[in-house]
Amino acid sequence: MSIYGTWKTATITVATNATHSAEVDLGNDWDFLDIIIPSLTSCTLKLQAAQTTGGTFQDLGSGVTTPTTIGSYSDVWTLGGYRYVKVVSSASQGANETFQLRGWRR
């Protein structure tokens, strides 16, 4: 089995809620999360995780502050064995913003 999961998308959609994505099923429980972050309105990003699909989502660790960016960048976040996640922004975004996510393990 690969140490990397399949790339998934998480979109913060202005029409429904401009601060968090819908639930993303990463397909397995993973240790870490690769995240490709698009250009954003200045904000703090954090991840929320749940033990089951449709479960109670809670903040996972501390957030990362991102200034308004011209282009996207990538980061690695500790996921700690979760499968179901949401990307959350502290500020409403002016347009739909799509993140690329994939889990991985050591």
MOKAGI-V382742 format. One line per field, one symbol per residue. phi: phi as a letter, one per 30 degrees, with the letter a starting at -180 (. if undefined). A space follows every 10 residues. Layout:
phi: ???
This chain:
phi: .ddcdddbcb cdcddcadbb ddeccdiadb dbbdbccddb deaccbccbb dbdidddbdc icdbdbddcd bdbcabcdci jcccbbcbcd bdcdbdbccc badabd
